[in-house]
């Protein structure tokens, strides 16, 4: 049975390439290519919209949308989601990994690899081959510090330019509590051999680990 696929990518060349690859497959059928999730959602809500099994999603779209939001919306539309991207941004990768994706595939993979990943994801499974493991191992997030949700929230606010007092007001916490969290965050980085004593160093660590946008994420 053919797998109906849609591609969400704002590069026309990429969409042409995806169409060429899938048209040569006996497994997949490309229903359409869309520059953003909004356009796809309108298409699926339209009269006579075909059944779609899976979406190939690029992480970086021209509308600067959040991959977490995009994946969540696609799942709400009833689609399996396979990220198909260059994977150059820790921030975007982290956002996608936090959502319910069925796998992530680099655009450099060969045709058979992509088709195999689509088949796995469309069946409701997670694409997790040795190449998937290699991608995770080689990703900048592999050495990311494990922070609690509260610590992540405080790090994002503080590293984005807010003072500790401002963070306390934004989170409803007391100033000493925020300082304690910041000290714990710094200690985790230092224990991992990654200096984070100053605010600038902490900002750089937050960028490296995908908690805040870096130079390549704008």
PyMOL commands that set and color helices and strands:
alter all, ss='L'
color gray80, all
select helices_A, chain A and resi 12-23+37-45+67-76+90-98+111-122+130-138+140-143+149-159+164-171+175-191+199-208+215-217
alter helices_A, ss='H'
color red, helices_A
select strands_A, chain A and resi 3-8+28-34+54-57+80-85+104-106
alter strands_A, ss='S'
color yellow, strands_A
deselect
rebuild
show_as cartoon
